[in-house]
Amino acid sequence: MGRFIKLAPPDEPAEEDPLAGVANLFDASIVFIVGLMITLFSVYNMGDLMSGEGEMTMVRTDASGQQEIVVRKGQVIKAYKLSGATGTGNGERLGAAYRLANGQIIYVPETDQKNGDPTHAPVPAP
């Protein structure tokens, strides 16, 4: 039986490493992940998220429906939790916000109809 099986002598190294392909798969997955991150940042215009300059505001909603506003100005990040309570105080009305049919929210500042100066008069709904 020994004459039909060709076994390598124990002092010779194995010709092929069976785990050599695993290293190539790991390298390929790292390249894929980095490419995916770059693509997502460019598609969603989130370059400001990684830069130390500029400002960015995000609204997060967790599974329970609690909303949180995250504001980043330069290197400072602050988070504000929304309570749902109505705020009170002295102030002036600056304009109106409208939600369009596609979900986009627009802000319309109030202006004087005669000379274009800001006033406190209500703007009719579009």
C-alpha positions in Angstrom: 0.0 0.0 0.0 2.9 2.4 0.7 4.1 2.3 -2.9 0.8 3.9 -4.3 0.7 6.9 -1.9 3.3 9.6 -2.4 4.0 11.3 0.9 6.4 14.2 1.1 9.3 13.7 3.4 8.7 15.4 6.8 11.7 17.7 6.4 10.4 19.5 3.2 8.0 22.4 3.7 4.4 22.2 2.3 4.2 23.6 -1.3 1.0 25.5 -0.7 -0.5 27.2 2.4 -4.2 26.4 2.7 -4.9 29.8 4.4 -3.3 32.0 1.8 -6.7 32.7 0.2 -8.2 34.0 3.4 -5.7 36.9 3.6 -6.7 37.9 0.1 -10.4 37.8 1.0 -9.7 40.0 4.1 -7.8 42.6 1.9 -10.6 42.6 -0.7 -13.2 43.2 2.0 -11.3 46.1 3.5 -11.0 47.8 0.1 -14.8 47.2 -0.4 -15.7 48.8 3.0 -13.5 51.8 2.4 -15.0 52.3 -1.1 -18.5 52.0 0.3 -17.8 54.6 3.0 -16.4 57.1 0.4 -19.5 56.5 -1.8 -22.0 57.0 1.0 -20.2 60.2 2.2 -20.3 61.6 -1.4 -23.9 60.6 -2.1 -25.3 62.1 1.1 -23.0 65.2 1.0 -21.6 64.4 4.4 -18.1 65.7 3.9 -18.7 68.3 6.6 -19.2 65.5 9.1 -15.5 64.5 8.8 -14.0 68.0 8.5 -13.2 70.0 11.7 -14.7 73.2 10.2 -18.3 74.3 9.6 -21.6 73.5 11.3 -23.9 70.6 11.0 -27.3 69.8 12.6 -28.9 66.4 12.6 -32.2 65.1 14.1 -32.1 61.6 15.5 -35.2 59.5 16.3 -34.7 56.3 18.4 -36.9 53.2 18.4 -39.2 54.6 21.1 -39.9 57.8 19.0 -37.8 60.1 21.3 -36.2 62.8 19.1 -32.8 64.4 19.7 -31.1 67.3 17.9 -27.4 67.0 17.5 -25.5 70.2 16.7 -21.8 70.3 15.7 -20.0 73.7 15.5 -16.3 73.2 14.8 -15.1 70.7 17.3 -18.0 71.2 19.8 -20.9 68.7 19.7 -24.1 69.3 21.7 -27.2 67.2 21.9 -30.7 68.5 22.8 -33.6 66.1 23.6 -37.0 67.2 22.5 -39.6 67.1 25.4 -42.8 67.8 23.5 -43.6 70.7 25.9 -44.7 74.0 24.5 -42.3 76.8 25.1 -43.4 80.2 26.4 -41.8 83.6 26.6 -41.5 87.0 24.9 -40.5 87.2 21.3 -41.6 88.0 17.8 -42.8 85.9 14.9 -40.2 85.7 12.1 -42.1 83.6 9.5 -43.8 80.3 8.9 -42.7 76.8 8.1 -44.6 74.6 5.7 -44.3 70.8 5.0 -44.8 70.1 1.3 -46.4 66.9 -0.1 -43.0 65.3 -0.7 -42.0 65.8 3.0 -39.7 68.7 2.4 -40.0 71.6 4.9 -39.6 75.2 3.7 -39.3 78.4 5.8 -41.1 81.5 4.5 -40.0 84.7 6.2 -42.6 87.4 6.8 -42.1 90.5 4.7 -43.9 93.8 4.3 -45.9 93.7 1.0 -45.0 97.4 0.2 -41.3 97.7 0.6 -40.0 94.2 1.4 -39.0 94.9 5.0 -39.7 92.2 7.6 -42.8 92.8 9.6 -45.0 90.9 12.0 -47.9 90.5 9.7 -48.9 86.9 8.9 -48.2 85.4 5.5 -51.0 83.6 3.8 -50.6 79.9 3.2 -49.4 79.0 -0.3 
